[in-house]
Amino acid sequence: LYQQLQQGGLQQQPVKPTKELFDADPIGYMQKNIEYEEQMGSYNQQMAQLQQVSQQQSVAQEHAKKAFLQEQMQILQKDIPDFADSKKATALRERLVTAGTNHYGYSNDEISQITDARAIKVLYDAQRYQDIISGKSKAVVKTKSARPVMKPGTKKVSTPNAQIRSRQQAKLKGSGSLDDAVNLIL
């Protein structure tokens, strides 16, 4: 078929003889009609061959696509072990689709057409980055309400009232007077 296309190209569809030819020359019409039927038979045979070749090519392309998808899935399962577990894989796919649509503006159709393992790994890394960023914002909110951290072994800061009270206790111990005891109590 390829050689035939190279040499002569495709055969054109034959034209049926007209009724005017029958009225003018019935014998010539019969000869032309026989030629038409022969040409139409070879034309139909050529079209059937082209259709068969086209079908074979589409089947071969489908097999090649399936093989490529299987190969890419094996690469993904090796690089991202969560894809090997069916339960984790469905949850991971949903998270990837959500990250792709919400943060990067992809549509669901665009994400579903990704067949290359490298592109899915990039989307996986981007999704993990978004998880880290969202985790940082939660941590910042938590730290705002937390008490300040003290280093171990640091001195306690005393308040002025505690200093006054300790002076009054020392004065009471030294003097033992009733006035110092009343000042301490009040």
C-alpha positions as CSV (number, residue, x, y, z in Angstrom):
1,L,0.0,0.0,0.0
2,Y,2.9,2.3,0.8
3,Q,4.6,1.6,-2.5
4,Q,1.3,2.1,-4.3
5,L,0.9,5.5,-2.7
6,Q,4.5,6.4,-3.6
7,Q,4.1,5.4,-7.2
8,G,0.6,6.6,-8.2
9,G,-1.0,8.1,-5.2
10,L,-4.5,7.4,-4.3
11,Q,-7.0,6.3,-6.9
12,Q,-9.7,8.8,-7.5
13,Q,-13.3,7.8,-7.1
14,P,-14.7,6.9,-10.6
15,V,-17.6,8.8,-12.1
16,K,-20.7,6.9,-13.2
17,P,-21.7,7.5,-16.8
18,T,-24.6,9.9,-17.3
19,K,-28.1,9.2,-18.7
20,E,-27.4,11.5,-21.6
21,L,-24.6,9.2,-22.8
22,F,-27.1,6.3,-22.7
23,D,-29.6,8.3,-24.9
24,A,-26.8,9.3,-27.3
25,D,-24.8,6.1,-27.5
26,P,-26.2,3.0,-25.7
27,I,-23.3,0.7,-26.5
28,G,-20.7,3.3,-25.4
29,Y,-22.8,3.7,-22.2
30,M,-22.6,0.0,-21.5
31,Q,-18.8,0.0,-22.0
32,K,-18.3,3.0,-19.8
33,N,-20.6,1.4,-17.1
34,I,-18.6,-1.8,-17.1
35,E,-15.4,0.2,-16.8
36,Y,-17.0,2.2,-14.0
37,E,-17.9,-1.0,-12.1
38,E,-14.4,-2.4,-12.4
39,Q,-12.8,0.9,-11.3
40,M,-15.3,1.2,-8.4
41,G,-14.4,-2.4,-7.3
42,S,-10.6,-1.5,-7.2
43,Y,-11.4,1.8,-5.6
44,N,-13.4,0.1,-2.8
45,Q,-10.7,-2.4,-2.3
46,Q,-8.1,0.4,-1.9
47,M,-10.4,2.2,0.6
48,A,-10.8,-1.0,2.5
49,Q,-7.0,-1.5,2.7
50,L,-6.6,2.1,3.9
51,Q,-9.2,1.6,6.5
52,Q,-7.6,-1.6,7.7
53,V,-4.2,0.1,7.9
54,S,-5.7,3.0,9.8
55,Q,-7.3,0.6,12.2
56,Q,-4.1,-1.3,12.8
57,Q,-2.3,2.0,13.5
58,S,-4.8,3.1,16.0
59,V,-4.6,-0.3,17.8
60,A,-0.8,-0.1,17.8
61,Q,-1.0,3.5,19.2
62,E,-3.4,2.3,21.9
63,H,-1.0,-0.5,22.9
64,A,1.9,1.9,23.0
65,K,0.0,4.3,25.1
66,K,-1.0,1.6,27.6
67,A,2.6,0.4,27.8
68,F,3.8,4.0,28.4
69,L,1.3,4.5,31.1
70,Q,2.3,1.3,32.9
71,E,5.9,2.3,32.7
72,Q,5.2,5.7,34.1
73,M,3.1,4.2,36.9
74,Q,6.0,1.9,37.8
75,I,8.4,4.9,38.0
76,L,5.9,6.7,40.2
77,Q,5.5,3.8,42.5
78,K,9.2,3.5,42.9
79,D,9.8,7.2,43.5
80,I,6.6,7.9,45.6
81,P,5.7,4.7,47.6
82,D,2.2,6.1,48.4
83,F,1.2,5.3,44.8
84,A,1.9,1.6,45.4
85,D,-0.8,1.4,48.1
86,S,-4.3,1.6,46.6
87,K,-5.9,3.3,49.6
88,K,-3.1,5.9,49.9
89,A,-3.0,6.4,46.1
90,T,-6.6,7.5,45.8
91,A,-6.2,10.0,48.7
92,L,-2.9,11.3,47.2
93,R,-4.5,11.7,43.8
94,E,-7.3,13.8,45.3
95,R,-4.8,16.0,47.2
96,L,-2.8,16.5,44.0
97,V,-5.9,17.5,42.0
98,T,-6.9,19.9,44.8
99,A,-3.5,21.5,45.0
100,G,-3.3,21.8,41.2
101,T,-6.7,23.4,40.9
102,N,-6.6,25.6,44.0
103,H,-3.1,26.9,44.0
104,Y,-1.9,26.6,40.4
105,G,-5.0,27.2,38.3
106,Y,-5.1,23.8,36.5
107,S,-8.5,22.4,35.5
108,N,-9.4,18.8,36.4
109,D,-9.3,17.9,32.7
110,E,-5.7,19.3,32.4
111,I,-4.6,17.3,35.4
112,S,-6.3,14.1,34.2
113,Q,-4.3,14.4,30.9
114,I,-0.9,14.3,32.6
115,T,0.8,11.0,31.7
116,D,4.4,11.8,32.4
117,A,5.7,10.7,35.8
118,R,8.0,13.7,36.0
119,A,5.1,16.1,35.8
120,I,3.3,14.2,38.6
121,K,6.4,14.3,40.8
122,V,6.6,18.1,40.3
123,L,3.0,18.4,41.2
124,Y,3.6,16.2,44.3
125,D,6.5,18.4,45.4
126,A,4.4,21.5,44.9
127,Q,1.5,20.0,47.0
128,R,4.0,19.1,49.8
129,Y,5.3,22.7,49.7
130,Q,1.8,24.0,50.0
131,D,1.3,21.7,53.0
132,I,4.5,23.1,54.6
133,I,3.4,26.7,54.0
134,S,0.0,26.1,55.5
135,G,1.6,24.4,58.5
136,K,3.9,27.4,59.1
137,S,0.9,29.8,59.3
138,K,-0.7,27.5,61.9
139,A,2.5,27.5,63.9
140,V,2.8,31.3,63.8
141,V,-0.7,31.6,65.2
142,K,0.0,29.2,68.0
143,T,3.2,30.9,69.0
144,K,1.6,34.3,69.3
145,S,-0.5,33.2,72.3
146,A,2.3,31.2,73.9
147,R,4.3,32.4,77.0
148,P,7.9,33.5,76.3
149,V,10.5,30.8,76.7
150,M,12.9,31.0,79.6
151,K,16.4,29.6,79.4
152,P,17.3,27.1,82.1
153,G,19.2,28.5,85.0
154,T,18.1,32.1,84.6
155,K,17.3,34.2,87.6
156,K,13.7,34.9,88.4
157,V,12.8,38.5,88.1
158,S,11.3,39.7,91.3
159,T,8.5,42.3,91.5
160,P,8.9,45.5,93.5
161,N,6.2,44.4,96.0
162,A,8.2,41.2,96.8
163,Q,11.3,43.2,97.4
164,I,9.5,45.5,99.8
165,R,8.0,42.5,101.6
166,S,11.4,40.8,102.0
167,R,12.9,44.0,103.5
168,Q,10.1,44.2,106.0
169,Q,10.6,40.6,107.0
170,A,14.3,41.2,107.5
171,K,13.6,44.4,109.6
172,L,11.2,42.4,111.7
173,K,13.8,39.7,112.3
174,G,16.4,42.2,113.3
175,S,14.2,44.4,115.6
176,G,11.4,42.1,116.8
177,S,9.2,45.1,117.4
178,L,5.5,45.1,117.2
179,D,5.3,48.0,114.8
180,D,7.5,46.2,112.2
181,A,5.1,43.1,112.5
182,V,2.1,45.3,111.9
183,N,3.8,47.0,108.9
184,L,4.5,43.5,107.5
185,I,0.9,42.4,107.9
186,L,-0.6,45.5,106.4
